Amino acid sequence: MKMTRVLPVVAFLPTLAALSSEPVYADEFGCKVLLCILNPEGWTSVSDCVPPVERAFSLVARGHPWPQCPEAGSSGRIGYEKYKPCPDGTVAATAANEWNGSSNSAHSKIVYKADKDGAFCARPLGTSTSYGSQSGSNSDARLSPTAIPREVRTEPNYLDLTTTDGKQRFWFNLSKYQ
């Protein structure tokens, strides 16, 4: 991230510091967390950022909303994506059993069906352009009978942070704060 994106947010810091020496209020807490998260070198690179950001993660893990900073015009939305994206040319898929034959000689085989949350990546068969993205919107699409497991994220939780400068996504792992 470029420092020019952080500067508008940082510009109001002296105002916050001059407000009071009273205990930190919710808005001040949210603004401190915001500044720490926006640090181009990462929130863990500044020791004073670790406690408030970890407190924010702990609060979110217990069902509280992400701390807000109205003075910076920011808002945050928490989300979860277990898997990393599939490699180019493949789509996310789920394995399913498909039964063939009559009731006397039935046998099954594994087939893969497009599914944006699927645990596998498979190549579409044919030349259809309806596969275009990994959204898995075409669940009836024919996929290769072979697939690879999708890579699991070590940091599956994300924060979509919207400020006056735009939107950014930050990845983290809430499981260690529960």
N, C-alpha and C positions, 0 to 999 in steps of 0.2 A: 504494500500500500504506500502511496506517495504521501509525504508529509503535508502536502497541500490539502489533502482530505482531512487530516487531523487538526489543522490549524483553526478552522472555524469553530470546532468543538472546544479546543484548548483556549480560545480567546476569552471565554467567559470564566475561566478558572480563578483569576484574581477577584472577580466579583463574588464567587462562592466563598473564597477564603476570607474575604472581608465581611461577610454577612454576620458571622457570629463565631464565638469560641464555644458555644453550647454543644451538647452532644449532636452527633450526626443524625439528621432527619432522613426520612425515606427518599425525598428528592435528591438530597446530597449524596446519599448512598448510591442511588441509581446513576448519578452523574460520575461518581468516582469509578464505579464498575464500568461504565461506558468508556471513560478515558483509558482505563487499564486494558479493556478488550481491544480498543483501537490502536494500542501501542504497536507500531510496525515490527518491533522485535519480539512481540508476544507478551502476554500479561505476566508470565512467570519470570521475565527478565528484570522486573522491578520488584524488589522484596515487599514494598508497601502495597503492591497490587495483589499479592497472593491471598491474604486473609479476606478482603472484600469479595474478590471473584469466587473464591471457594465458598464463602457464605452465600453468595448468589446461587451457585450451583446447588448447594445444600437446600436452600429454600425451594428452588425449582423441583428438585428431586422429591420434595415432600408435598408437591402440588400447588405451590404458590406461583404467581406469574413472574415473568422476568422483570427485574427492577427497571423502572422508567426514568428518563431524564428529560422532563418537559422543557427545561431551559435550552436544550440542544435540539429540540424538535425531533427526538428519536423515539423509536418503539422497537420492541423485539418480539419475535415469534419463535417458539421452540418447536423443533420437529425431530423425527427419528427416521433413519434409513439404515437398516441392518447391513445391506450389501453395497459394495462398490459397483460402479457401472460395469456392464459387460464390455469386452473388447469390441472395437469397430467390426462391423460385419456380423455381429451376433445380437440376439435379443434375450432378455430375461425370460426364463421359462420354468414351468413346474412339471415334474415327472408324474405321469399317470399310467395306470394299467389299462390296456386296450385288449378286450377279449375278441378272439377270432374263432370261427368254426361253429359247429353245431353243438348241441348239448352233450352229444356222445363223444366228441373229440375236441372240446374247447381247450384253447391254450391262450395265454396272455403274453403280451410283450409291453415293454415300457415305451411310451411315446412322450414327447415333450410338447407342451402347449404354452404359447406366449402368455406371460403373466409378469407384470412390472415388479412384483414382489417375489418372484420365483427365485429358488436357490441355485438355478443352473443357467448357463449361457449356451444357446444353440443357434446354428445358422439357419436362416430361412431357406426353404427349398423353392426353386422356381425363380422367376424374375419379377414378381409382384413388387410394386413400389409402395404397397400399403404397410410395409414393415418399417419404413422410414425412421422411427425412433424406438427407444427402448421402453416406451410407455406400455407396451404389451396390449394395446387397444384391440388388436385383431387376435382374439383368443382361439379362433378357428384356423389360424394360419398353419400351414404345414411347415414343420421344422425338421431339421436333420435328426436321424435316429440316435445320433451321438451328441453328447453335451459335456461341458466341463463345469465343475462346481464354481459358483460365484465366490469371489473373495469377500470375506467378512471384514467389516470396518473395525478397527480398534477403537475408534471414536465415532460411534453411530449417532450420537445426538448432535443437533446443530441449532444454532441461533441465527435466524435471518434478522439482521439488524438494519433498520431503515433510519437514515438520518437525512438532513437536508442535502447531503452530498450524494445520496443514492443508497443502494442496498448492497450488503456484504453478508457472506455466510461464514460462520466460525464453527468449527467442529470440536467436540469434546465428548467425554464419557461420563455420564451421570451415575453409572452404577457404583462408582467408588464414593459417592456422596449420599447414598441411601442408607 
